[in-house]
Amino acid sequence: MFLLAYGSFHALAMDVISTMVFGIVSIILMVLGFKAFDMITPQLNVEKELAEKHNMAVAIVIAAVILGISIIIAHIVSTPTVIPG
């Protein structure tokens, strides 16, 4: 049976918690980024274009926007914080 020492279990638990927190923060930032794009383009009704008209061009643009936002968020979240001192 595999037993973890207290220190390694504590470190594992902290890593799992921080992963969950960063995941939730990333999802919230993705939604905010998409909503910002939606507000910037008021003439484009994304839901109508995708659901009713099946517009593939809009789907590609939305996919590119989401991919771009996710790359930026991944860079922000993965950059280590340096505390001077």
Summary of the structure (lengths in Angstrom):
residues: 85
radius of gyration: 19.5
end to end distance: 42.7
largest distance: 61.0
contacts: 163
relative contact order: 0.11
helix: 75%
strand: 0%
